Amino acid sequence: MMRLALLAGTAVAGLTPGIAMAAQGSEQGASQESGLTEIIVTAQRREERSQTVPITITAVSSEGLRERSINNVQGLQSQVPSLTIAPNGQANRDVMSPSIRGQGASFQGSPGVVVYLNEVPLPIGFSLSQQGGPGNFVDLQNVQVLSGAQGTLFGRNTTGGAVLLTTARPTDRLEGHLSGAFGNYNMTEFEGVLNLPVTDTLRVRLVGASRDRDGYTQDIHWNKDRDNEHWRMGRIGVEWQPVEAVTNYTMAYYGYSKTNGTGIVPIAFNYPLLQGFSARAATLPAAVGATLNFCPASGANADPNCNAFRQLIADQQQRGIRKVAHGLDDFAKVETWGINNSTDIALADGLKLRNIISYASLKSFYASDQDGTIINLNDTGVTSLSRTAPKDDFHLFTEELQLQGEALDRKLTYTLGGFYSKQSPGGTMHYYGTTVCALPGEAGSLACAGDRIVGVTNESKALFAQATLDFGAFVPALDRLRLTAGYRYTWDRIDGFTIGYNPALYSGTGPDNVRCSFNGVSVARANLANPIDAATPGCRYEGHLRSSAPNWTIGLDYRPINNLMIYGKVSRGYKAGGFNAYAVNLEFTQFGPEYVTDWEAGFKSDFRIAGRPVRLNVNGFNMDYNHIQRGLADFNPTTNQTGAATLSTAKAVIRGVEVETMFKPIDALEIGGNYSHTDAHYKSFSYNAPQPVFDCNSTASNNFARTTTPDLRCIPLQYLAPDIFSVYGRLTLPTPDNIGKVSLFMSYSWTSSRQQAGNQLDKFPGTNVTWEPGSKLPSFGLLSASLDWKKALGTDLDVSVFGTNLLNKAYFMSNSGVYNQVASQSQIFGEPRMYGLRLRYNFGS
């Protein structure tokens, strides 16, 4: 792969003598010579041109975010090679989890791709893979997406990458803007920014924004629109420079969102499994058996063919994907706030001390009808209880101290320091849930609902150092051949507890007793908080994990001329394990760390063809991915309890190539795009299952046998799309200055089919027989456009017309993945066609 990258780089160098001429210019001159825009990035914790950073990075400017209508992390889908963003089987559309090269969030574990705001990791949900809250994409300077392990220099350890959100900082000008937008589904949007230079040394930037939009999925049972938007945010940034050598920047924010939840659409039921539930009901006490009596074979309510369930699916098919009839009144509410401060002190020429400290909060409430029907088959939360009991409530404190320096006439740059973070519960978190309950309505849901009281604390400490040396410091002939080496050692500590129980209905010993989820033992409600193994037992289980590991990176890059860089590197990534609060078997209550070794090589180039500027960046990678954290359903046959577990046993190889390019055939037209191809397979993937399950060896020849030691190597890696591409064009119309600047932007992005379920296939290998339907999400393509008129008629008014998913494609974003656990398949669909008009008034100097 490295040989290929070096040969390709040499080929690019030979395309045109224009590069050789550019080599005589300065660094800035090289950028100007290319004729293409370039973003200053902080991928290595210092400001650098993106084309000179020897790592895979995609940067989108504030202007690029606006013309692409990107107002949350979901908008980055297909804009970045190897990046997919989706709810990943979770019940809330607001939870968009980024995955890069097949590495993303693990259930109840640290994310594989961490989202940062001003170099500080956002607080992370536990019950959902949520990072931060609404409004994070308002008034940004840029967004940078880094691919691969980033643990050496960045705060939290990651195996997949990082998304860096950088807010626009205060300037020394009195300026700002007011922006309003209107669109279909009664969309209204407001944004206001005011920049105040209070004194020569004190600058303030005030930001406020809101967005409201009716939902595009109608719930005919509750007469509510699901998938709506309603959020508010505010931010203040203060930059103070008391003396020339000291710069202090403080940013505080608040965000709030409240919606009617997600319009989950039912697709199918597993009728044999439903009938199996009913058969088991006959063996249980009447009150408990009633909760499983879905399709009774006999009796007054006999429905041996599950015709009532079949009718629910037939009714849904007749309604289409934009109308549902939920039995639970879904909702979602998120509140976030935070404050962070960075202080830069110039100790000497080429030596700077940086301190970054932050405190943030995330609180989330939600309830979701995951089966999408009036049946209490798979409901996350009971609405009347969940509206006042948060499922996620965390506070995050971080502290980072860096020393950045330069030496040897700037031929040596280095950064060293330490990082500390602690995320701990801000209050009591309840996870109410109703699974496989035939009792109707909210009363039935309350009778069946179990609860888990959860508390998890994650603490991380790290020391790190990284340096880049240009060998030209010692041998002039080796000028611009650079060696980068970095090392980091991290200590992680995770402490968690869970109190899991079911209501008196299941205890069999009266209303003052409950049944513990782990072992099925009935205990007095007053003793709930006692450990399960105490003299007077309760339903509490604790887990305490300690892990530590090194991360490192080493690489070489070489620029034979200004506009061409060839690079290769190898990195070791590590991500901590976790505590599983939703297991129903004790062996699954903890999971270990995962590791990745990432080999990468590529080139970045700017050159000219027929005198016109071209940018071509290509890289290839090969990753050994070990102890992979994978979520799956958990079932305890002794207690008849369904839960969730996370494994850390699998091993895989991931290989791929990524391409980004840009071309200006004429001054008025820019064309660009990206493409990624990823090939991956498991080397091993097995575990000890608590009950027999299907695996890759389940075939028609053995009557689809189940096993307690499943081999799952045949399953594609989840959250990985083998092929992703996007293309765009920007045409600037020739208009006089007194008319303004008019430009048209169009883009088309396509994502191939991808595996969502971690341990199941859509069909059994080599057959058309259903295993877990919907496990493989189909490919989809989206067309978007915007028309911008800046300084309209010579005024300070900008006018934009925008539209996304212009062809109104219906596409799957997520599948429930519990067809073989709770007999239900449901899906979340992407947004329909959205369009609107935005007016922005710019004022100030």
KEPA-580244 format. One record per residue (C-alpha): residue in one letter; x, y, z. Coordinates in steps of 0.1 Angstrom, whole numbers, padded with zeros to 4 digits, always signed. Layout:
% KEPA-580244
AXYZ ...
% end
This chain:
% KEPA-580244
M+0000+0000+0000 M+0028+0024+0008 R+0046+0016-0025 L+0013+0023-0043 A+0010+0057-0026 L+0046+0066-0034 L+0043+0056-0070 A+0010+0075-0073 G+0026+0106-0057 T+0055+0105-0082 A+0030+0102-0111 V+0011+0132-0098 A+0044+0152-0096 G+0050+0144-0133 L+0016+0157-0146 T+0027+0193-0151 P+0057+0215-0146 G+0034+0240-0128 I+0042+0222-0096 A+0079+0226-0100 M+0074+0263-0105 A+0053+0265-0074 A+0081+0248-0054 Q+0101+0280-0057 G+0074+0300-0038 S+0066+0304-0002 E+0042+0282+0018 Q+0015+0308+0014 G+0024+0313-0022 A+0019+0276-0028 S-0016+0278-0016 Q-0023+0309-0038 E-0006+0291-0067 S-0030+0262-0064 G-0060+0286-0070 L-0080+0265-0046 T-0093+0274-0011 E-0076+0258+0019 I-0087+0256+0055 I-0064+0262+0085 V-0069+0231+0107 T-0059+0221+0143 A-0056+0184+0137 Q-0023+0183+0155 R-0033+0208+0182 R-0016+0237+0164 E-0027+0258+0134 E-0015+0243+0100 R-0026+0242+0064 S-0047+0211+0058 Q-0026+0201+0028 T+0006+0200+0050 V-0008+0178+0078 P+0003+0141+0073 I-0030+0126+0084 T-0064+0119+0067 I-0085+0150+0074 T-0116+0165+0058 A-0124+0201+0067 V-0156+0220+0059 S-0156+0258+0063 S-0185+0278+0077 E-0195+0287+0042 G-0194+0251+0032 L-0216+0242+0061 R-0242+0268+0051 E-0244+0260+0014 R-0247+0222+0022 S-0275+0230+0048 I-0255+0212+0075 N-0269+0221+0109 N-0261+0189+0128 V-0237+0160+0127 Q-0261+0140+0105 G-0255+0165+0077 L-0219+0152+0074 Q-0231+0119+0061 S-0214+0111+0027 Q-0195+0144+0029 V-0165+0126+0043 P-0149+0094+0030 S-0157+0063+0051 L-0180+0082+0074 T-0215+0070+0082 I-0239+0086+0106 A-0271+0070+0119 P-0291+0061+0150 N-0276+0026+0147 G-0306+0007+0161 Q-0313+0032+0188 A-0348+0046+0194 N-0342+0083+0191 R-0336+0101+0158 D-0317+0129+0176 V-0290+0103+0184 M-0268+0103+0153 S-0237+0083+0160 P-0207+0088+0137 S-0187+0058+0125 I-0155+0060+0105 R-0141+0030+0087 G-0166+0008+0106 Q-0155+0020+0140 G-0182+0038+0160 A-0202+0037+0192 S-0204+0005+0213 F-0235+0001+0234 Q-0228+0017+0268 G-0191+0021+0259 S-0169+0050+0248 P-0176+0062+0213 G-0152+0051+0186 V-0154+0086+0171 V-0155+0114+0196 V-0170+0148+0189 Y-0151+0178+0203 L-0163+0214+0208 N-0133+0238+0210 E-0109+0209+0216 V-0130+0196+0245 P-0149+0163+0243 L-0187+0167+0246 P-0205+0148+0273 I-0216+0114+0262 G-0249+0096+0270 F-0250+0061+0285 S-0283+0047+0275 L-0280+0063+0240 S-0248+0070+0220 Q-0254+0107+0222 Q-0227+0134+0223 G-0237+0169+0232 G-0270+0185+0223 P-0288+0209+0200 G-0272+0239+0184 N-0235+0228+0183 F-0233+0236+0146 V-0243+0272+0149 D-0217+0299+0141 L-0188+0276+0136 Q-0154+0285+0121 N-0151+0251+0106 V-0156+0213+0111 Q-0127+0189+0109 V-0131+0152+0106 L-0100+0131+0114 S-0099+0095+0104 G-0081+0067+0123 A-0069+0064+0159 Q-0064+0098+0175 G-0055+0090+0210 T-0020+0104+0210 L-0028+0141+0210 F-0066+0143+0217 G-0084+0141+0250 R-0104+0109+0249 N-0090+0077+0235 T-0105+0067+0202 T-0100+0039+0177 G-0120+0054+0148 G-0114+0092+0147 A-0126+0126+0159 V-0150+0153+0148 L-0137+0187+0157 L-0162+0216+0160 T-0145+0250+0162 T-0166+0280+0171 A-0161+0314+0155 R-0140+0334+0180 P-0145+0371+0188 T-0129+0395+0164 D-0117+0431+0168 R-0146+0445+0147 L-0181+0456+0157 E-0201+0433+0134 G-0227+0405+0133 H-0256+0392+0114 L-0293+0384+0118 S-0306+0354+0099 G-0341+0340+0094 A-0354+0310+0074 F-0387+0296+0064 G-0395+0263+0047 N-0418+0234+0043 Y-0433+0215+0072 N-0437+0250+0088 M-0400+0253+0093 T-0388+0285+0110 E-0352+0293+0119 F-0335+0322+0136 E-0298+0330+0142 G-0283+0361+0156 V-0246+0370+0161 L-0232+0401+0177 N-0194+0407+0179 L-0183+0434+0204 P-0148+0448+0207 V-0153+0461+0242 T-0117+0474+0245 D-0084+0468+0226 T-0078+0437+0248 L-0114+0424+0254 R-0137+0410+0228 V-0171+0394+0231 R-0192+0373+0207 L-0229+0366+0215 V-0248+0339+0196 G-0284+0329+0198 A-0304+0305+0175 S-0336+0285+0173 R-0353+0261+0150 D-0388+0248+0148 R-0403+0224+0123 D-0434+0203+0122 G-0428+0165+0120 Y-0431+0147+0088 T-0445+0115+0104 Q-0481+0117+0116 D-0492+0095+0145 I-0529+0090+0139 H-0534+0073+0173 W-0522+0103+0193 N-0529+0129+0166 K-0493+0142+0169 D-0466+0148+0144 R-0434+0127+0151 D-0400+0137+0139 N-0405+0174+0146 E-0379+0199+0157 H-0380+0224+0185 W-0347+0236+0199 R-0331+0268+0213 M-0294+0276+0220 G-0273+0305+0233 R-0236+0310+0234 I-0211+0336+0246 G-0175+0338+0238 V-0151+0361+0256 E-0115+0367+0245 W-0092+0386+0268 Q-0056+0395+0261 P-0044+0413+0292 V-0008+0414+0280 E+0007+0405+0246 A+0020+0372+0257 V-0013+0359+0272 T-0046+0351+0255 N-0076+0338+0274 Y-0107+0325+0257 T-0138+0315+0276 M-0169+0300+0259 A-0202+0291+0276 Y-0233+0276+0259 Y-0268+0263+0267 G-0290+0241+0245 Y-0325+0228+0249 S-0346+0205+0227 K-0381+0191+0231 T-0399+0170+0205 N-0426+0144+0200 G-0401+0117+0194 T-0393+0095+0165 G-0418+0081+0139 I-0407+0045+0141 V-0424+0024+0114 P-0434-0013+0120 I-0423-0036+0092 A-0429-0072+0104 F-0436-0095+0133 N-0420-0129+0140 Y-0452-0149+0142 P-0437-0183+0153 L-0420-0165+0182 L-0452-0147+0192 Q-0470-0181+0192 G-0441-0195+0213 F-0447-0167+0238 S-0484-0177+0240 A-0476-0214+0244 R-0453-0206+0273 A-0481-0185+0289 A-0500-0217+0296 T-0473-0229+0319 L-0471-0198+0341 P-0494-0184+0368 A-0524-0167+0353 A-0514-0131+0360 V-0479-0136+0346 G-0491-0157+0317 A-0515-0130+0306 T-0485-0108+0297 L-0473-0134+0271 N-0507-0144+0257 F-0503-0127+0222 C-0516-0154+0198 P-0534-0180+0220 A-0541-0213+0202 S-0574-0218+0220 G-0599-0202+0244 A-0622-0172+0240 N-0595-0150+0225 A-0580-0177+0203 D-0559-0163+0174 P-0536-0191+0165 N-0525-0174+0132 C-0518-0141+0149 N-0543-0124+0126 A-0545-0093+0148 F-0508-0088+0144 R-0510-0094+0106 Q-0537-0068+0104 L-0515-0042+0122 I-0488-0047+0095 A-0514-0046+0067 D-0528-0013+0081 Q-0493+0002+0083 Q-0485-0008+0047 Q-0517+0009+0036 R-0508+0041+0054 G-0473+0043+0041 I-0441+0053+0059 R-0452+0088+0069 K-0482+0077+0091 V-0480+0055+0121 A-0502+0045+0151 H-0481+0042+0182 G-0493+0027+0214 L-0469+0049+0235 D-0469+0087+0233 D-0432+0091+0223 F-0412+0122+0233 A-0376+0133+0236 K-0361+0161+0257 V-0325+0171+0259 E-0308+0198+0280 T-0271+0206+0277 W-0248+0234+0289 G-0211+0238+0294 I-0183+0263+0299 N-0147+0259+0287 N-0116+0280+0290 S-0083+0279+0271 T-0054+0300+0282 D-0023+0304+0259 I+0009+0319+0275 A+0039+0326+0253 L+0068+0317+0276 A+0094+0326+0250 D+0099+0327+0212 G+0086+0293+0200 L+0075+0281+0234 K+0039+0282+0246 L+0020+0269+0276 R-0017+0260+0270 N-0043+0251+0296 I-0078+0239+0286 I-0104+0233+0313 S-0141+0226+0309 Y-0173+0216+0327 A-0204+0204+0309 S-0237+0188+0316 L-0260+0165+0295 K-0295+0155+0306 S-0318+0135+0284 F-0354+0123+0289 Y-0372+0101+0263 A-0398+0074+0257 S-0401+0055+0224 D-0424+0030+0209 Q-0398+0008+0193 D-0422-0018+0178 G-0442+0011+0163 T-0476-0004+0171 I-0503-0002+0198 I-0490-0035+0213 N-0466-0032+0242 L-0441-0055+0226 N-0410-0033+0227 D-0414+0001+0244 T-0384+0021+0257 G-0399+0040+0286 V-0433+0045+0301 T-0444+0080+0291 S-0460+0090+0325 L-0428+0079+0343 S-0401+0089+0318 R-0412+0125+0315 T-0398+0133+0350 A-0371+0107+0353 P-0340+0112+0331 K-0324+0083+0314 D-0291+0101+0310 D-0279+0127+0334 F-0241+0134+0334 H-0216+0160+0343 L-0182+0160+0326 F-0151+0177+0339 T-0119+0179+0318 E-0085+0194+0323 E-0056+0195+0299 L-0022+0211+0302 Q+0001+0213+0271 L+0036+0226+0264 Q+0041+0235+0228 G+0075+0244+0214 E+0097+0249+0184 A+0134+0245+0180 L+0162+0240+0155 D+0150+0270+0135 R+0114+0256+0135 K+0126+0223+0121 L+0115+0206+0153 T+0080+0211+0168 Y+0067+0193+0198 T+0037+0190+0222 L+0036+0173+0255 G+0012+0174+0284 G-0014+0156+0305 F-0051+0151+0303 Y-0078+0143+0329 S-0115+0137+0325 K-0143+0125+0348 Q-0179+0120+0337 S-0202+0112+0366 P-0239+0110+0372 G-0257+0143+0379 G-0286+0125+0395 T-0306+0093+0396 M-0312+0078+0362 H-0341+0054+0355 Y-0345+0032+0325 Y-0382+0022+0324 G-0390-0003+0297 T-0418-0027+0287 T-0408-0057+0267 V-0431-0086+0255 C-0463-0075+0273 A-0497-0085+0260 L-0515-0063+0284 P-0530-0033+0265 G-0525+0005+0269 E-0505+0025+0294 A-0521+0006+0323 G-0508-0026+0308 S-0474-0011+0302 L-0472+0001+0338 A-0481-0033+0351 C-0453-0050+0330 A-0427-0023+0331 G-0394-0030+0346 D-0369-0004+0359 R-0332-0001+0361 I-0317+0026+0383 V-0282+0033+0369 G-0251+0051+0378 V-0218+0050+0359 T-0186+0071+0365 N-0158+0072+0339 E-0124+0086+0349 S-0094+0089+0326 K-0059+0101+0331 A-0032+0104+0304 L+0003+0117+0298 F+0014+0123+0262 A+0042+0137+0240 Q+0045+0141+0202 A+0072+0157+0181 T+0079+0163+0144 L+0115+0166+0132 D+0125+0179+0098 F+0158+0162+0088 G+0168+0193+0070 A+0179+0206+0104 F+0209+0183+0101 V+0213+0174+0064 P+0202+0201+0039 A+0196+0175+0012 L+0169+0159+0035 D+0150+0192+0039 R+0112+0186+0042 L+0116+0150+0051 R+0099+0148+0084 L+0096+0122+0112 T+0066+0123+0135 A+0065+0103+0167 G+0041+0103+0195 Y+0034+0083+0227 R+0006+0084+0252 Y-0002+0063+0282 T-0038+0063+0296 W-0052+0050+0328 D-0090+0044+0328 R-0113+0037+0358 I-0150+0028+0354 D-0173+0024+0384 G-0209+0015+0379 F-0240+0001+0395 T-0274-0010+0384 I-0306-0019+0403 G-0327-0039+0379 Y-0361-0052+0388 N-0396-0061+0376 P-0429-0051+0392 A-0450-0071+0417 L-0469-0088+0389 Y-0438-0110+0383 S-0427-0115+0419 G-0455-0140+0427 T-0453-0129+0464 G-0475-0098+0466 P-0474-0061+0458 D-0447-0052+0483 N-0422-0075+0465 V-0404-0072+0432 R-0383-0096+0411 C-0346-0089+0404 S-0337-0089+0367 F-0304-0108+0372 N-0314-0138+0391 G-0352-0138+0393 V-0352-0137+0431 S-0382-0120+0447 V-0372-0094+0473 A-0390-0068+0494 R-0393-0035+0476 A-0377-0018+0506 N-0345-0038+0501 L-0341-0030+0464 A-0308-0011+0469 N-0291-0040+0487 P-0265-0060+0467 I-0278-0092+0452 D-0254-0112+0474 A-0261-0094+0507 A-0273-0112+0538 T-0306-0094+0531 P-0305-0095+0493 G-0317-0068+0470 C-0313-0061+0432 R-0281-0041+0431 Y-0251-0051+0412 E-0218-0032+0410 G-0189-0033+0386 H-0154-0018+0389 L-0130-0019+0360 R-0094-0007+0357 S-0075-0007+0325 S-0045+0011+0311 A-0027+0010+0277 P-0002+0029+0256 N-0012+0047+0223 W+0015+0056+0199 T+0021+0069+0164 I+0052+0070+0141 G+0053+0083+0106 L+0073+0099+0078 D+0063+0126+0053 Y+0081+0142+0025 R+0075+0172+0003 P+0097+0171-0028 I+0079+0203-0039 N+0056+0227-0022 N+0024+0213-0035 L+0030+0176-0030 M+0033+0157+0002 I+0038+0119+0005 Y+0033+0103+0039 G+0030+0070+0057 K+0024+0063+0093 V+0014+0036+0118 S-0007+0042+0149 R-0019+0022+0179 G-0053+0031+0193 Y-0070+0020+0225 K-0106+0025+0238 A-0116+0016+0274 G-0141-0011+0283 G-0173-0004+0302 F-0200-0014+0326 N-0232-0029+0312 A-0262-0018+0332 Y-0288-0035+0310 A-0275-0071+0311 V-0297-0098+0326 N-0268-0123+0329 L-0240-0115+0353 E-0213-0126+0329 F-0222-0097+0306 T-0221-0069+0331 Q-0186-0058+0321 F-0166-0057+0289 G-0130-0051+0281 P-0110-0025+0261 E-0106-0027+0223 Y-0074-0020+0203 V-0065-0011+0167 T-0032-0009+0149 D-0037+0014+0119 W-0012+0014+0089 E-0018+0043+0065 A+0000+0058+0035 G-0010+0084+0009 F-0003+0117-0007 K-0018+0153-0008 S-0013+0173-0040 D-0022+0205-0058 F-0012+0208-0095 R-0025+0221-0128 I-0039+0204-0159 A-0040+0227-0190 G-0033+0256-0166 R-0063+0249-0144 P-0059+0240-0107 V-0066+0205-0094 R-0064+0190-0059 L-0060+0153-0054 N-0056+0136-0020 V-0054+0098-0019 N-0047+0075+0011 G-0049+0038+0018 F-0052+0021+0052 N-0049-0014+0068 M-0062-0019+0103 D-0059-0048+0127 Y-0089-0044+0150 N-0089-0065+0182 H-0112-0072+0211 I-0140-0053+0192 Q-0168-0041+0214 R-0201-0053+0199 G-0236-0049+0214 L-0262-0077+0212 A-0294-0088+0228 D-0292-0106+0262 F-0317-0131+0274 N-0319-0150+0307 P-0339-0182+0302 T-0342-0187+0340 T-0359-0153+0346 N-0374-0149+0311 Q-0358-0115+0310 T-0346-0097+0279 G-0318-0072+0281 A-0287-0061+0263 A-0250-0070+0264 T-0217-0058+0250 L-0189-0082+0240 S-0152-0075+0235 T-0141-0108+0219 A-0141-0103+0181 K-0111-0096+0158 A-0112-0081+0123 V-0091-0067+0095 I-0103-0035+0078 R-0087-0022+0046 G-0096+0006+0022 V-0088+0035+0000 E-0101+0071+0002 V-0099+0098-0024 E-0108+0135-0023 T-0105+0158-0053 M-0113+0193-0065 F-0110+0209-0099 K-0116+0244-0114 P-0121+0240-0152 I-0129+0278-0153 D-0127+0305-0127 A-0165+0305-0122 L-0169+0267-0117 E-0155+0244-0091 I-0161+0206-0092 G-0152+0182-0064 G-0160+0151-0046 N-0148+0122-0025 Y-0149+0084-0027 S-0141+0056-0003 H-0140+0019-0006 T-0136-0003+0025 D-0132-0040+0027 A-0134-0057+0061 H-0140-0092+0076 Y-0139-0108+0110 K-0109-0131+0117 S-0128-0145+0148 F-0161-0137+0164 S-0176-0161+0190 Y-0188-0160+0226 N-0206-0182+0251 A-0243-0175+0247 P-0267-0179+0276 Q-0292-0198+0254 P-0289-0214+0219 V-0288-0189+0191 F-0284-0189+0153 D-0249-0186+0138 C-0230-0188+0105 N-0233-0226+0105 S-0271-0225+0107 T-0282-0238+0073 A-0311-0257+0058 S-0290-0289+0059 N-0290-0289+0097 N-0325-0275+0100 F-0311-0241+0110 A-0296-0254+0142 R-0288-0231+0172 T-0258-0232+0194 T-0245-0218+0226 T-0210-0212+0211 P-0219-0193+0180 D-0194-0186+0152 L-0203-0152+0137 R-0173-0146+0113 C-0196-0146+0082 I-0213-0114+0094 P-0201-0081+0078 L-0188-0055+0101 Q-0217-0033+0113 Y-0219+0005+0106 L-0196+0001+0076 A-0206+0011+0041 P-0182-0005+0016 D-0186+0023-0009 I-0194+0060-0003 F-0191+0088-0028 S-0202+0124-0032 V-0198+0149-0060 Y-0205+0186-0060 G-0204+0216-0083 R-0204+0253-0075 L-0211+0278-0104 T-0206+0315-0098 L-0226+0336-0122 P-0210+0366-0140 T-0229+0395-0123 P-0218+0431-0118 D-0209+0443-0083 N-0240+0464-0079 I-0261+0433-0084 G-0242+0411-0060 K-0226+0376-0062 V-0249+0348-0073 S-0238+0311-0071 L-0254+0278-0075 F-0243+0248-0055 M-0254+0212-0062 S-0243+0179-0046 Y-0252+0143-0049 S-0241+0117-0023 W-0245+0079-0023 T-0239+0054+0004 S-0239+0016-0004 S-0258-0010+0016 R-0244-0016+0050 Q-0247-0040+0079 Q-0264-0027+0110 A-0268-0058+0133 G-0237-0069+0151 N-0244-0106+0154 Q-0272-0114+0128 L-0276-0115+0090 D-0307-0106+0070 K-0307-0141+0055 F-0291-0173+0065 P-0259-0179+0046 G-0265-0192+0011 T-0303-0192+0015 N-0333-0169+0011 V-0346-0178+0046 T-0351-0150+0070 W-0327-0147+0099 E-0329-0111+0111 P-0348-0090+0085 G-0335-0055+0079 S-0300-0062+0092 K-0286-0050+0059 L-0298-0015+0052 P-0302-0007+0015 S-0281+0018-0004 F-0294+0053-0010 G-0285+0085-0028 L-0294+0121-0020 L-0295+0152-0042 S-0293+0186-0026 A-0288+0222-0039 S-0287+0258-0028 L-0288+0291-0047 D-0270+0320-0030 W-0273+0357-0037 K-0248+0376-0016 K-0250+0414-0012 A-0282+0414-0031 L-0286+0446-0052 G-0255+0460-0035 T-0270+0458+0000 D-0259+0439+0031 L-0286+0413+0026 D-0278+0377+0016 V-0306+0355+0001 S-0304+0317-0001 V-0328+0291-0015 F-0320+0256-0004 G-0332+0221-0007 T-0322+0186+0006 N-0332+0152-0007 L-0347+0170-0037 L-0358+0137-0053 N-0377+0128-0021 K-0361+0094-0018 A-0374+0071+0010 Y-0344+0054+0026 F-0337+0034+0058 M-0316+0049+0085 S-0319+0023+0112 N-0334-0011+0119 S-0346-0023+0154 G-0327-0056+0152 V-0348-0075+0177 Y-0369-0097+0154 N-0355-0129+0171 Q-0356-0115+0206 V-0390-0097+0210 A-0406-0107+0177 S-0407-0072+0162 Q-0390-0055+0132 S-0393-0018+0129 Q-0373+0009+0110 I-0365+0046+0110 F-0367+0064+0077 G-0346+0094+0066 E-0360+0129+0060 P-0382+0136+0030 R-0376+0165+0007 M-0368+0197+0026 Y-0366+0232+0012 G-0368+0268+0022 L-0357+0304+0019 R-0330+0320+0042 L-0324+0358+0046 R-0293+0370+0063 Y-0285+0407+0071 N-0249+0414+0078 F-0240+0446+0097 G-0209+0462+0111 S-0175+0472+0099 
% end
